[in-house]
Amino acid sequence: MPNIEFTLEGEYVEVNQLLKLVGLCDSGGAGKMLVADGLVKVDRQLETRKTAKIRAGQVVLCGDVRIEVKAG
């Protein structure tokens, strides 16, 4: 399973934007589609909110990619 560490520059990042920023999709809209298709989990729970706020310490899974969010 690929592991990506993402460092926040603010208080939070929206999940669709996070997926774009780490290179899992080309746009925030494509990130929203990944969420809508049920392919995204946050802290092991299925995420259905396309613009959920992801904060430091959370782990996002998209397919077999694990994204660990760190404080900036």
C-alpha positions as CSV (number, residue, x, y, z in Angstrom):
1,M,0.0,0.0,0.0
2,P,1.5,3.3,-1.0
3,N,1.9,5.8,1.9
4,I,1.8,9.6,1.3
5,E,2.5,12.2,4.0
6,F,0.7,15.5,3.4
7,T,1.6,18.6,5.4
8,L,-1.2,21.0,6.1
9,E,-0.5,24.7,5.4
10,G,-3.7,25.8,7.3
11,E,-6.2,24.5,9.8
12,Y,-7.7,22.0,7.3
13,V,-8.0,20.9,3.7
14,E,-11.2,19.7,2.0
15,V,-11.0,16.0,1.1
16,N,-11.6,16.5,-2.6
17,Q,-8.8,19.1,-2.7
18,L,-6.5,16.8,-0.7
19,L,-6.9,14.1,-3.3
20,K,-6.0,16.6,-6.0
21,L,-3.0,17.9,-4.1
22,V,-1.4,14.5,-3.6
23,G,-1.9,13.6,-7.3
24,L,-4.7,11.0,-7.0
25,C,-6.9,13.0,-9.4
26,D,-6.6,15.9,-11.8
27,S,-9.1,18.3,-10.2
28,G,-11.3,18.9,-7.1
29,G,-14.3,17.8,-9.2
30,A,-12.6,14.5,-9.9
31,G,-11.9,14.2,-6.2
32,K,-15.6,14.7,-5.5
33,M,-16.4,11.9,-7.9
34,L,-14.0,9.5,-6.0
35,V,-15.9,10.4,-2.8
36,A,-19.3,10.0,-4.5
37,D,-18.2,6.6,-5.8
38,G,-17.5,5.4,-2.3
39,L,-13.8,5.1,-2.8
40,V,-12.6,7.3,0.1
41,K,-12.3,6.5,3.8
42,V,-11.3,8.9,6.6
43,D,-10.0,7.3,9.8
44,R,-11.3,3.9,8.5
45,Q,-14.9,5.2,8.0
46,L,-16.5,5.7,4.6
47,E,-16.6,9.4,3.8
48,T,-19.6,10.6,1.9
49,R,-19.1,14.4,2.3
50,K,-17.3,15.6,-0.8
51,T,-15.8,18.6,1.0
52,A,-15.2,17.1,4.4
53,K,-12.6,19.1,6.4
54,I,-9.5,17.0,6.9
55,R,-7.3,18.0,9.8
56,A,-3.8,17.1,11.1
57,G,-3.7,13.6,12.5
58,Q,-6.3,12.1,10.2
59,V,-5.7,9.3,7.8
60,V,-7.4,9.2,4.4
61,L,-7.6,6.0,2.3
62,C,-8.4,6.1,-1.4
63,G,-8.2,2.7,-3.0
64,D,-4.9,1.3,-1.9
65,V,-3.3,4.7,-1.2
66,R,-2.9,5.8,2.4
67,I,-2.6,9.6,3.1
68,E,-1.4,10.7,6.5
69,V,-2.1,14.3,7.2
70,K,0.5,16.2,9.3
71,A,0.4,19.6,11.0
72,G,2.4,22.3,9.1
